[in-house]
Amino acid sequence: MEATATELKNNLGHYLKIAQKEDVRVIKNGRYVARLTSPRTEKVEKALSLFGIAPDTLTLEEAQAARLARYESTD
């Protein structure tokens, strides 16, 4: 979504709610000057990128053990 700087200033609460779900690009004098985005966006994108990597048969306990083993081997 896009909003002018003036519109953003006058309706900040509205655009903060929108920014929780999608990026809001701020336009000033016809130029893109800023972006409002949720801090969760990056975490959600990282989590979604992991789907399909682990086999369906992997249990939570196996995944945790593998992760811990990786850290123990670097000490």
Secondary structure, DSSP 8 states (H G I E B T S, - for coil): -EEEHHHHHHTHHHHHHHHTTS-EEEEETTEEEEEE--THHHHHHHHHHHTTTS-TT--HHHHHHHHHHHHHTT-
